[in-house]
């Protein structure tokens, strides 16, 4: 039986659930046409093999697909500059559509009425990016407006039509190339308007970032949603049989696997499969006339009927069913706000699984790492419960592992860093991300460091409204008392702190420059997509009124490569300070359209000999402090 026969296809029934199009509300989102063209699409994507992918970091966020026997990966740090990638695979027109605000990444066979189509981004509607087909034949009909991540027309002559979808999988580059060593990966275009793909439009995004862009809120046709945090990632399914959203966090709470019934059809929803992975997928559980049941154990997906092992992509990799594949559903993987407003009728899946109490935590390696800290937390009066393993794409820079627990009502994040210095950087900089234009220091939290371990307070109630752009005042935020400094001297963590103190890498540089009477503000970590090959960590800082990106690299050789890549930068040892002026783009707010170098006012500190000598002295002193004693 086909998916359509089972009610798992898409027709006018599924299309009728979409929020009606209101041109008046759609017009609330405005962007100048000459600027919009810079991010509307890219029609000439180029790809290289794994062996040639020197532009990629293992932890880069990519969306992978397989079509006609070919595998491709699209790095979001590249595609977010364009939104629509008009590609070709096996002589078929393929559209890869993405939006950094929705954190989407979908793919379709780009044909409308049997004719090849080329899509471009065209505004926002219901807090989601819309697109138009700019290739409509000689007798061009009026434009239809399409919801970019679902490939469905929401207005115009094609209203209610769905593009043929290709399943896509969100994961790290390391995970995708491990599963598909034969894959190709997109390279950054040679585009004069986006000369540095890691720093342009979308550069402030990080995985599941809270805070809806205020202009998006103006395009919502209904009421604000209060069911679920707007930034949480969900897998949305809108098919004739029904409509439902499965949040990543809720499926993880179920163990990474949900067997469900959608309109009478047996389906399987997966997340992971490892507890730190973010990939989600959904399939029909019927294989021919056989109804399969599944389990996920220690990152391995098995069917209970034959014991065959399956991948997150719905393929049997070993066992009696090796080589077989489940039929993928039409799913969309986006932030909750991107799903709920275009689909106001959606059902929301919520887990009923209780959170395990200590010491009955899951036997994950990440949990074992924090055994000593958990044992001490468990001695406190309130119950200690397990929430989830920190997602790999959401870990702080240089953090190896992380878990989230509840101490009573207090939500705590526990991290282990590569070094005590990296942990100290995180605590002193308050774990804040540099996310202009929204906030130069967003997601600030209070934390306590014990050597290379950090315990961070992450209150559930931090925002005053559902767009998560207005924080409660600091004195009204329910910070956990467990992260107060006194806990290191006479509290629960007193004897967990090593006797040898450590100074942070970035903290040391900031304090040194401040001691030399330089003014530094807005110091916060750069999002993961801005980390370059060869860098360990990076922050933004405003020095003497000029904006900089500060990269800490593995060694001076890597730093030299980074400095040459970014240009207009100062390299000293393993450090690179890059000038990033506010007015280096034609549109400074969205950072679109990088101006010619000759039209950009670069920071004079790059040529300031006193500044250079101060940096050199700092690096020399740092090298002496960290040099092993003979």
C-alpha positions as CSV (number, residue, x, y, z in Angstrom):
1,X,0.0,0.0,0.0
2,X,1.1,3.5,-0.7
3,X,1.3,6.3,1.9
4,X,-1.7,7.9,0.1
5,X,-3.7,4.8,0.5
6,X,-3.0,4.9,4.2
7,X,-3.9,8.5,4.5
8,X,-0.3,9.5,5.0
9,X,-0.2,11.5,1.7
10,X,-0.9,15.1,1.2
11,X,-3.9,16.5,-0.7
12,X,-6.4,19.3,-0.2
13,X,-7.3,17.8,3.2
14,X,-3.9,18.5,4.6
15,X,-3.7,21.9,2.8
16,X,-7.0,23.0,4.3
17,X,-5.4,23.0,7.8
18,X,-3.0,25.8,6.9
19,X,-3.8,29.2,8.3
20,X,-5.5,31.3,5.6
21,X,-3.3,33.8,3.8
22,X,-4.0,37.5,4.7
23,X,-2.0,39.8,2.4
24,X,-2.5,42.7,4.8
25,X,-0.7,40.9,7.6
26,X,1.9,39.5,5.2
27,X,2.7,43.1,4.2
28,X,3.8,43.9,7.8
29,X,7.2,42.4,7.0
30,X,9.1,44.7,4.8
31,X,12.6,44.6,3.4
32,X,14.0,46.7,0.6
33,X,13.9,44.8,-2.7
34,X,17.6,45.6,-3.6
35,X,18.6,44.1,-0.2
36,X,16.2,41.1,-0.4
37,X,17.8,40.0,-3.7
38,X,21.1,39.4,-1.9
39,X,19.6,36.6,0.2
40,X,16.8,35.4,-2.1
41,X,18.5,32.3,-3.6
42,X,21.7,30.8,-5.0
43,X,21.4,28.9,-8.3
44,X,24.9,27.7,-8.9
45,X,25.9,25.5,-5.8
46,X,29.2,23.7,-6.0
47,X,30.1,20.6,-4.0
48,X,33.3,18.7,-3.0
49,X,33.9,15.3,-1.6
50,X,34.7,14.5,2.0
51,X,38.4,14.3,1.3
52,X,38.3,17.9,-0.2
53,X,36.1,19.4,2.5
54,X,38.8,21.4,4.2
55,X,36.2,24.2,4.8
56,X,34.2,22.1,7.2
57,X,34.5,21.5,11.0
58,X,33.4,18.1,12.4
59,X,30.8,20.0,14.6
60,X,29.3,22.1,11.8
61,X,25.5,21.9,11.6
62,X,24.5,20.3,8.2
63,X,21.3,19.0,6.6
64,X,21.9,15.8,4.6
65,X,19.8,14.1,2.0
66,X,20.0,11.1,-0.4
67,X,18.3,11.2,-3.8
68,X,18.8,9.0,-6.9
69,X,21.7,7.3,-5.2
70,X,23.6,10.6,-4.5
71,X,24.2,12.0,-1.0
72,X,24.6,15.7,-0.3
73,X,25.2,17.8,2.7
74,X,24.2,21.5,3.0
75,X,26.0,23.4,5.8
76,X,23.6,25.9,7.3
77,X,26.4,28.4,7.8
78,X,26.4,28.6,4.0
79,X,22.8,28.2,3.1
80,X,21.4,30.6,5.6
81,X,22.9,33.4,3.5
82,X,20.6,32.5,0.6
83,X,17.6,30.5,2.0
84,X,16.9,28.9,-1.4
85,X,19.5,26.6,-3.1
86,X,18.3,25.7,-6.5
87,X,20.3,22.5,-7.2
88,X,20.3,19.6,-9.6
89,X,20.7,15.9,-8.8
90,X,20.5,13.2,-11.5
91,X,19.3,15.8,-14.0
92,X,16.4,16.6,-11.7
93,X,15.8,20.2,-10.4
94,X,16.1,20.1,-6.6
95,X,15.3,22.8,-4.1
96,X,17.0,23.0,-0.7
97,X,15.1,25.6,1.4
98,X,16.2,26.9,4.8
99,X,15.6,29.8,7.1
100,X,17.8,30.6,10.1
101,X,14.8,32.1,12.0
102,X,12.9,28.8,11.6
103,X,16.0,26.6,11.8
104,X,14.5,24.7,8.9
105,X,16.2,22.6,6.2
106,X,13.9,20.9,3.7
107,X,14.3,19.5,0.2
108,X,12.0,19.0,-2.7
109,X,11.9,18.0,-6.4
110,X,11.5,21.4,-7.8
111,X,8.8,20.9,-10.4
112,X,5.4,22.6,-10.7
113,X,2.9,21.3,-13.1
114,X,5.6,19.1,-14.6
115,X,7.8,22.1,-15.3
116,X,11.2,22.8,-13.6
117,X,10.9,25.6,-11.0
118,X,13.3,27.9,-9.4
119,X,12.4,29.4,-6.1
120,X,13.4,32.6,-4.3
121,X,12.6,33.8,-0.8
122,X,9.8,36.3,-0.6
123,X,9.0,37.7,2.8
124,X,7.6,36.2,6.0
125,X,4.2,35.0,6.9
126,X,3.0,33.5,10.2
127,X,6.6,33.8,11.5
128,X,7.9,31.6,8.7
129,X,9.7,32.3,5.4
130,X,7.7,32.2,2.2
131,X,8.9,31.7,-1.3
132,X,7.9,32.1,-4.9
133,X,8.6,30.2,-8.2
134,X,10.3,32.7,-10.4
135,X,10.3,30.4,-13.5
136,X,6.6,30.1,-14.5
137,X,6.8,29.5,-18.3
138,X,6.1,31.8,-21.2
139,X,2.5,32.3,-20.2
140,X,3.4,33.3,-16.7
141,X,0.6,32.9,-14.3
142,X,0.5,35.2,-11.2
143,X,2.9,34.3,-8.5
144,X,1.9,31.7,-5.9
145,X,3.2,32.1,-2.4
146,X,4.6,28.9,-0.8
147,X,5.5,27.9,2.7
148,X,9.2,27.3,2.3
149,X,9.8,24.3,4.6
150,X,6.6,22.4,3.8
151,X,6.7,23.0,0.0
152,X,3.0,23.9,-0.1
153,X,1.4,26.8,-1.8
154,X,-0.6,29.0,0.6
155,X,-1.9,31.5,-1.9
156,X,-2.3,32.1,-5.7
157,X,-3.1,29.8,-8.6
158,X,-1.2,26.8,-7.1
159,X,-2.8,27.1,-3.6
160,X,-3.0,23.7,-1.9
161,X,-0.4,22.1,-4.2
162,X,2.5,20.2,-2.5
163,X,6.0,19.8,-4.0
164,X,7.4,16.2,-3.9
165,X,9.5,16.1,-0.7
166,X,12.9,14.5,-0.2
167,X,13.6,13.4,3.4
168,X,16.3,15.5,5.1
169,X,18.3,14.8,8.2
170,X,19.7,17.5,10.6
171,X,23.0,16.5,12.2
172,X,26.7,17.4,12.6
173,X,29.0,17.1,9.6
174,X,30.9,14.4,11.5
175,X,27.8,12.3,11.9
176,X,26.7,12.7,8.3
177,X,30.0,11.9,6.7
178,X,30.4,8.9,9.0
179,X,27.1,7.6,7.8
180,X,27.7,8.6,4.2
181,X,31.5,8.7,3.5
182,X,30.6,9.0,-0.2
183,X,28.7,12.2,0.3
184,X,29.4,15.6,-1.3
185,X,29.1,18.8,0.7
186,X,28.3,22.3,-0.5
187,X,31.1,24.9,-0.5
188,X,30.8,28.6,0.1
189,X,30.0,30.4,-3.1
190,X,32.4,32.9,-4.6
191,X,30.0,35.7,-3.9
192,X,31.2,39.3,-3.6
193,X,28.2,40.1,-1.4
194,X,28.9,37.3,1.0
195,X,32.7,37.1,1.0
196,X,32.7,35.3,4.4
197,X,29.9,32.9,4.7
198,X,30.5,32.3,8.4
199,X,30.0,35.9,9.3
200,X,27.1,37.2,7.2
201,X,23.3,36.9,7.4
202,X,22.2,34.4,10.0
203,X,25.5,34.6,11.9
204,X,23.8,35.2,15.2
205,X,21.8,31.9,15.2
206,X,22.7,28.9,17.3
207,X,20.8,25.7,17.8
208,X,17.3,26.3,19.3
209,X,18.1,29.9,20.1
210,X,15.3,31.5,22.2
211,X,13.8,34.8,21.0
212,X,11.6,35.4,18.0
213,X,12.8,38.1,15.7
214,X,10.3,41.0,16.5
215,X,9.5,41.7,12.8
216,X,8.3,38.1,12.5
217,X,5.8,38.5,15.3
218,X,4.0,41.2,13.2
219,X,3.2,38.6,10.6
220,X,1.3,36.2,12.9
221,X,-2.4,36.0,12.0
222,X,-3.7,34.4,15.2
223,X,-3.0,34.7,18.9
224,X,0.3,34.1,20.6
225,X,0.9,30.5,21.5
226,X,1.4,29.6,25.1
227,X,1.6,25.8,24.8
228,X,5.3,25.3,24.3
229,X,8.5,27.4,24.2
230,X,8.8,29.0,20.7
231,X,12.4,28.0,20.2
232,X,12.0,24.2,20.9
233,X,12.7,22.0,17.9
234,X,9.7,19.9,16.7
235,X,9.1,17.4,14.0
236,X,5.8,18.4,12.4
237,X,3.6,16.1,10.4
238,X,0.7,17.4,8.3
239,X,-0.8,14.6,6.2
240,X,-4.4,13.7,5.2
241,X,-4.7,11.3,8.2
242,X,-3.9,14.1,10.7
243,X,-1.6,16.8,12.0
244,X,0.7,16.5,15.0
245,X,4.0,18.0,16.3
246,X,6.6,15.9,18.1
247,X,9.0,18.1,20.1
248,X,12.6,16.8,20.2
249,X,12.7,17.1,24.0
250,X,9.5,15.1,24.4
251,X,10.6,12.3,22.1
252,X,14.0,12.2,23.9
253,X,12.1,11.9,27.2
254,X,10.4,8.8,25.7
255,X,13.8,7.3,25.1
256,X,14.2,8.6,21.6
257,X,11.5,6.5,20.0
258,X,7.7,6.9,19.8
259,X,5.3,4.4,18.3
260,X,2.1,6.3,17.6
261,X,-1.2,6.2,15.7
262,X,-2.0,9.1,13.4
263,X,-5.5,8.9,12.1
264,X,-5.5,5.2,12.4
265,X,-2.1,4.8,10.7
266,X,0.8,3.2,12.7
267,X,3.8,5.6,12.6
268,X,7.3,5.7,14.1
269,X,9.0,8.9,15.3
270,X,12.8,8.8,16.1
271,X,15.2,11.2,17.7
272,X,18.9,10.7,18.1
273,X,19.7,7.9,18.0
274,X,22.4,8.8,20.5
275,X,21.1,10.9,23.4
276,X,23.2,13.9,22.4
277,X,22.2,13.9,18.7
278,X,19.5,16.2,17.3
279,X,18.3,14.2,14.2
280,X,14.6,13.4,14.0
281,X,12.7,11.4,11.4
282,X,9.3,9.6,11.0
283,X,8.1,6.6,9.1
284,X,5.2,4.3,8.5
285,X,5.6,1.1,10.6
286,X,4.2,-1.1,7.9
287,X,6.8,-3.0,5.9
288,X,4.7,-4.7,3.2
289,X,2.0,-6.4,5.1
290,X,4.1,-6.7,8.3
291,X,3.5,-4.3,11.2
292,X,6.9,-3.7,12.9
293,X,7.5,-2.7,16.5
294,X,10.8,-1.0,17.5
295,X,13.0,-0.3,20.5
296,X,16.0,2.1,20.9
297,X,18.7,0.9,23.3
298,X,22.2,2.4,23.8
299,X,21.8,4.4,20.6
300,X,20.8,1.3,18.5
301,X,17.4,1.0,16.8
302,X,16.1,-2.5,16.5
303,X,12.8,-4.0,15.4
304,X,11.4,-6.5,17.9
305,X,10.1,-8.8,15.3
306,X,13.4,-9.8,13.6
307,X,16.1,-8.2,15.7
308,X,17.3,-6.2,12.7
309,X,19.1,-3.0,13.3
310,X,18.0,0.2,11.7
311,X,19.4,3.7,11.0
312,X,17.8,7.0,11.8
313,X,17.1,7.2,8.1
314,X,14.8,4.2,8.3
315,X,17.1,1.6,6.6
316,X,17.8,-1.9,8.1
317,X,21.6,-2.0,8.4
318,X,21.9,-5.6,9.6
319,X,19.8,-8.7,10.5
320,X,17.2,-10.6,8.5
321,X,15.7,-7.3,7.1
322,X,19.1,-5.8,6.0
323,X,18.7,-3.6,3.0
324,X,15.0,-3.0,3.6
325,X,13.6,0.5,4.1
326,X,10.6,2.0,5.8
327,X,8.4,4.5,4.0
328,X,9.3,8.0,5.2
329,X,6.5,10.3,6.1
330,X,6.3,13.9,5.0
331,X,7.9,15.6,8.1
332,X,9.2,19.1,8.8
333,X,11.9,19.8,11.4
334,X,11.6,23.4,12.6
335,X,11.3,25.6,15.7
336,X,7.9,25.4,17.4
337,X,7.0,29.0,16.5
338,X,7.6,28.2,12.8
339,X,5.2,25.2,13.0
340,X,2.4,26.4,15.2
341,X,1.4,29.7,13.5
342,X,1.0,28.3,10.0
343,X,-0.6,25.2,11.5
344,X,-2.9,26.4,14.3
345,X,-4.9,23.1,14.3
346,X,-1.9,21.0,15.1
347,X,-1.9,18.5,18.0
348,X,1.1,18.6,20.3
349,X,2.7,15.4,21.5
350,X,3.8,15.5,25.2
351,X,5.6,12.8,26.9
352,X,3.9,11.1,30.0
353,X,7.2,9.4,31.0
354,X,8.2,10.4,34.6
355,X,11.7,11.9,35.1
356,X,14.0,9.4,36.8
357,X,15.1,10.2,40.3
358,X,18.6,9.8,41.5
359,X,20.3,7.3,41.6
360,X,18.2,5.7,38.9
361,X,19.5,7.9,36.2
362,X,20.0,6.5,32.6
363,X,23.3,4.7,32.2
364,X,24.6,7.2,29.7
365,X,28.4,7.9,29.5
366,X,27.6,11.6,29.9
367,X,25.9,10.9,33.2
368,X,28.8,8.9,34.6
369,X,31.1,11.8,33.9
370,X,29.2,13.9,36.5
371,X,29.0,11.1,39.2
372,X,30.8,13.1,41.9
373,X,28.7,16.3,41.3
374,X,25.4,14.4,41.2
375,X,26.2,12.5,44.4
376,X,26.7,15.7,46.2
377,X,23.6,17.3,44.7
378,X,21.6,14.3,45.8
379,X,22.5,14.9,49.5
380,X,20.4,18.1,49.4
381,X,16.8,18.2,50.7
382,X,15.1,18.5,47.3
383,X,14.8,15.5,45.0
384,X,17.3,15.3,42.1
385,X,15.7,14.3,38.8
386,X,17.2,13.7,35.3
387,X,16.0,15.8,32.4
388,X,18.2,15.1,29.4
389,X,21.7,14.9,27.9
390,X,22.8,18.2,26.5
391,X,22.6,18.3,22.7
392,X,25.9,18.3,20.9
393,X,24.9,21.3,18.8
394,X,23.9,23.3,21.9
395,X,27.1,22.6,24.0
396,X,29.2,25.6,25.0
397,X,32.5,26.0,23.2
398,X,35.1,23.5,24.5
399,X,32.5,21.6,26.5
400,X,32.9,17.8,26.1
401,X,29.7,16.7,27.8
402,X,26.6,18.1,29.4
403,X,23.4,17.0,31.1
404,X,20.4,18.8,32.5
405,X,18.9,17.9,35.9
406,X,16.3,19.3,38.2
407,X,17.1,20.0,41.9
408,X,13.6,20.4,43.2
409,X,12.2,23.1,41.0
410,X,15.6,24.4,39.9
411,X,16.8,23.5,36.4
412,X,20.5,23.0,36.3
413,X,22.9,22.4,33.4
414,X,26.1,20.5,34.2
415,X,29.0,20.8,31.8
416,X,32.5,19.4,31.6
417,X,35.0,21.5,29.7
418,X,38.3,20.7,28.1
419,X,40.1,22.7,30.7
420,X,39.5,24.7,33.9
421,X,40.4,27.8,32.0
422,X,37.7,27.2,29.4
423,X,35.2,26.6,32.2
424,X,36.3,29.8,33.9
425,X,35.7,31.7,30.6
426,X,32.2,30.3,30.5
427,X,31.3,31.3,34.1
428,X,32.8,34.8,34.0
429,X,31.2,35.6,30.6
430,X,28.0,34.2,31.9
431,X,27.6,31.7,29.1
432,X,26.3,34.6,27.0
433,X,26.1,34.5,23.2
434,X,26.7,37.5,21.0
435,X,23.5,37.8,19.0
436,X,23.1,41.3,17.5
437,X,20.8,42.7,16.4
438,X,18.7,41.1,19.2
439,X,21.0,41.5,22.1
440,X,24.8,41.8,22.3
441,X,24.8,39.4,25.3
442,X,21.9,37.0,25.1
443,X,21.1,33.9,27.2
444,X,23.2,35.1,30.2
445,X,23.0,32.7,33.1
446,X,24.5,32.3,36.5
447,X,27.0,29.5,37.1
448,X,29.4,28.0,39.5
449,X,32.8,26.4,38.5
450,X,34.5,23.5,40.1
451,X,37.7,22.9,38.2
452,X,36.7,22.0,34.7
453,X,33.1,21.3,35.8
454,X,30.4,24.0,35.6
455,X,26.9,23.9,37.3
456,X,24.6,26.5,35.6
457,X,21.2,27.8,36.7
458,X,18.8,27.7,33.8
459,X,15.4,28.8,35.2
460,X,12.3,27.5,33.3
461,X,10.7,30.9,33.7
462,X,13.0,33.5,32.3
463,X,10.8,35.3,29.7
464,X,7.8,37.5,30.3
465,X,6.0,36.7,27.0
466,X,5.8,33.9,24.5
467,X,8.1,35.4,21.8
468,X,10.9,35.1,24.5
469,X,12.4,38.5,23.7
470,X,11.5,40.2,27.0
471,X,13.4,38.8,30.0
472,X,12.2,39.1,33.6
473,X,14.3,41.5,35.6
474,X,17.3,39.8,37.1
475,X,16.0,40.2,40.6
476,X,12.7,38.5,39.5
477,X,14.4,35.6,37.8
478,X,14.3,32.4,39.9
479,X,18.1,31.7,39.9
480,X,19.1,28.6,41.8
481,X,20.8,29.4,45.2
482,X,23.1,26.5,44.4
483,X,25.2,28.6,42.1
484,X,26.0,31.4,44.5
485,X,29.8,32.0,45.1
486,X,29.5,31.1,48.8
487,X,28.7,27.5,47.8
488,X,32.4,27.1,47.0
489,X,33.5,28.1,50.5
490,X,30.8,26.8,52.9
491,X,28.1,25.2,50.7
492,X,27.4,21.9,49.0
493,X,30.3,22.3,46.5
494,X,33.0,23.4,49.0
495,X,35.3,20.3,48.7
496,X,34.7,19.8,45.0
497,X,36.8,22.8,44.1
498,X,40.5,21.9,43.3
499,X,43.1,23.7,45.3
500,X,44.8,25.2,42.3
501,X,42.9,28.2,40.9
502,X,42.7,28.9,37.1
503,X,42.3,32.0,35.0
504,X,40.2,31.9,31.8
505,X,41.9,32.3,28.4
506,X,39.6,35.1,27.3
507,X,39.1,36.4,30.8
508,X,42.9,36.9,31.1
509,X,43.1,38.8,27.8
510,X,40.1,41.0,28.7
511,X,41.5,41.8,32.1
512,X,45.0,42.5,30.7
513,X,43.6,44.9,28.1
514,X,41.4,46.6,30.7
515,X,44.6,47.0,32.9
516,X,46.2,48.8,29.9
517,X,43.3,51.2,30.0
518,X,41.4,49.9,26.9
519,X,37.6,50.0,27.1
520,X,36.0,46.6,26.5
521,X,32.3,45.9,26.5
522,X,29.8,43.4,24.9
523,X,32.1,40.4,25.5
524,X,30.2,37.2,24.6
525,X,30.7,34.0,22.8
526,X,30.3,33.8,19.1
527,X,27.7,31.2,17.9
528,X,29.0,27.9,16.7
529,X,28.6,28.7,13.0
530,X,31.2,31.5,13.4
531,X,33.9,29.1,14.7
532,X,36.4,28.6,11.9
533,X,38.5,25.6,11.0
534,X,41.4,25.5,13.5
535,X,39.8,27.6,16.2
536,X,39.0,26.3,19.7
537,X,36.7,29.1,20.8
538,X,35.8,32.6,19.8
539,X,34.1,35.7,21.4
540,X,32.9,39.0,20.2
541,X,34.0,42.2,22.0
542,X,33.8,45.9,21.4
543,X,37.3,47.4,22.0
544,X,37.6,51.2,22.1
545,X,34.2,51.5,20.4
546,X,35.2,49.1,17.5
547,X,33.6,45.6,17.2
548,X,36.0,42.6,17.0
549,X,35.8,38.9,16.7
550,X,38.5,37.2,18.9
551,X,39.5,33.7,17.8
552,X,41.6,31.4,20.0
553,X,43.2,28.9,17.7
554,X,44.9,25.5,18.3
555,X,48.4,26.9,17.5
556,X,50.1,29.8,15.7
557,X,50.0,27.9,12.4
558,X,46.2,27.7,12.5
559,X,46.0,31.3,13.6
560,X,48.0,32.4,10.6
561,X,45.5,30.6,8.3
562,X,42.5,32.1,10.1
563,X,44.0,35.6,9.9
564,X,44.6,35.2,6.1
565,X,41.1,33.9,5.6
566,X,39.2,36.7,7.4
567,X,41.6,39.6,6.4
568,X,41.7,42.9,8.3
569,X,42.9,41.0,11.4
570,X,45.8,41.0,13.8
571,X,47.5,37.7,14.6
572,X,49.6,37.3,17.7
573,X,50.6,33.8,18.6
574,X,47.5,31.5,18.7
575,X,45.2,34.5,18.8
576,X,43.5,36.4,16.0
577,X,41.7,39.7,16.5
578,X,39.4,40.5,13.5
579,X,37.9,43.9,12.9
580,X,34.1,43.5,12.3
581,X,32.7,47.0,11.9
582,X,29.0,47.6,12.3
583,X,28.8,49.2,8.9
584,X,30.6,46.5,6.9
585,X,27.3,45.4,5.3
586,X,24.8,47.3,3.1
587,X,22.1,46.3,5.6
588,X,23.7,46.4,9.0
589,X,20.7,45.0,10.9
590,X,20.5,41.7,9.0
591,X,24.2,41.8,7.8
592,X,23.4,41.4,4.2
593,X,25.5,42.6,1.3
594,X,29.1,43.0,2.4
595,X,30.5,46.2,1.1
596,X,33.8,46.4,-0.9
597,X,36.8,46.5,1.5
598,X,37.6,50.0,0.3
599,X,34.2,51.3,1.6
600,X,34.6,49.8,5.1
601,X,36.1,51.7,7.9
602,X,38.3,49.1,9.6
603,X,39.4,49.5,13.2
604,X,42.6,51.7,13.5
605,X,43.7,49.4,16.4
606,X,44.9,46.9,13.7
607,X,47.7,49.3,12.9
608,X,48.3,50.7,16.3
609,X,51.8,49.8,17.4
610,X,51.1,50.2,21.1
611,X,48.1,47.9,20.9
612,X,50.2,45.3,19.0
613,X,53.0,45.4,21.5
614,X,50.5,45.0,24.3
615,X,49.0,42.0,22.7
616,X,52.5,40.5,22.1
617,X,53.4,41.1,25.7
618,X,50.2,39.3,26.8
619,X,50.9,36.3,24.6
620,X,54.5,36.0,25.8
621,X,53.4,36.2,29.5
622,X,50.7,33.6,28.8
623,X,53.1,31.3,27.1
624,X,55.4,31.6,30.1
625,X,52.6,30.7,32.5
626,X,51.5,27.7,30.6
627,X,55.0,26.4,29.7
628,X,55.6,23.1,31.4
629,X,58.2,23.3,34.2
630,X,61.4,21.3,33.7
